[in-house]
């Protein structure tokens, strides 16, 4: 699935871009996938409520998160992170396709050619 970088958190985007490719094993939390990264960053312009299709970095877990629907802490239909995340990219296309991912599936975040 393709994604584009956003301008919301440029330092986060740059650090993760420079660390690509990043491989990790999927963890599911409602309609959110997260996986550990070797990157350690602080909160930049963190927020808990995000859009469907948002790709973010979660500082406490040193993890990339992909949001494709409600999470256990959602208050309405929006995705909501457990704590503030740095949104740095957005999924192009239908992010609900991530519902096919299972716990422990290997994911690779890489630059598109």
Secondary structure, 3 states (H helix, E strand, C coil): CCEEECCCCHHHHHHHHHHCCEEEECEECCCEEEEECCCCCCCCCCEEEECCCEEEEEHHHCEEEEECCCCCCCCCCCEEEEEEEEEEEEECCCHHHHHHCCCCCEEEECCCC
